[in-house]
Amino acid sequence: MRRLPLFCIGIHLFTACGDDGMVEGGASTEAGTDGGDASSDTTGAGGLLEVYDLEGDALFPEGIAFDPVGQAFFVGSLEDGSIHRISAEGTQGLFSAGLAGNWSTAGLAVDADARRLWACSSEVDQRTAAIWVFNLATGDLEEIFELTDHAEGAGCNDVALDASGVAFVSDPPLGSIHRIEAGGAAEVWATDETFAPEVGPLGLNGLAVTPDGSHLIVAKFLPARLFRISLADPSNFVQVELSGDPFVGGAPTAGADGIAFNGDALWVTFADDVKRVDFDATWASGTVTAFPVPGAGNGLSTAAEANGVIYVVKSEVTAWVLGREPDLPFQIIRVPGS
């Protein structure tokens, strides 16, 4: 397992981190069923399991996405940049081995209509951040967008898609959001000093388009907060006013990580629990309700909506950053009450 210096406590950021490593490239097909049965519980709502135990003791699957057409989860790997497919029944298979180099894969997003998988990736040695776009049916890597080509020092944390398939990518070190069109170009779409990291490199993190398609909601890791950005005018943004349960984690490094909408409710992942935010009609304020996740420990990172419920991935990111042994197994867990 790679051991990273303590100043890399950027939680899955590549900034000033890493050691030597090599991962061979290549991709498998969408069927990807080379692994064994990863399930650990019974089938529940939506035909999915309550918990999926993931194979591999060095996977560190920071990102998660769900394909409603193929009825499968996808997770990445901070350790080697690979991407894995987990069927609804719990069979795990390699979807992509990643590219040659010291890559880490973080946020993922599925474009179910276009049959694409978008992946946020960072190459530690070269200080390079990129978006990989895969064909979901074949596993082929069809496009690579090097974010550092248009923004020196860019990072890549998470990715969200709007209804037309345009991708928005959070960049913690630069305090920016990139906009990418498949088959098109990448650009810095939104940036402001308010988005800049305040605690080390712990800046912008999860992001999601509001269900009405009007705004982008973006989480800042530490101090934990949410921003509402107009999709029509990215210079028009506000910090979301939050009430209800505290919008904080139970540990110093437990900030606002991956987010996902389920209906009009936003679910925000912290390392040790999940917060639901119920917004007003303008998406400018919301009420927070905390949802404990039994067995999560301090290991959660991101969330995905799947068949009408919310799942989070137990990725043990903090252990990866600090070079500690993870609390195995890595898991995909349904959030109770979602």
Secondary structure, 3 states (H helix, E strand, C coil): CCCCCHHHCCCCCCCCCCCCCCCCCCECCCCCCCCCECECCCECHHHCECEEECCCCCCCCCCEEEECCCCEEEEECCCCCCEEEEECCCEEEEEECCCCCCEEEEEEEEECCCCEEEEEEEECCCCEEEEEEEECCCCCEEEEEEHHHCCCCCCCCCEEECCCCCEEEEECCCCEEEEECCCCCEEEEEECHHHCCCCCCCCEEEEEECCCCCEEEEEECCCCEEEEEECCCCCCEEECEEEECCCCCCCCCCCCCCEEEECCEEEEECCCEEEEEEECCCCCEEEEEEEECCCCCCCEEEEEEECCEEEEEECCHHHHHHCCCCCCCCEEEECCCC
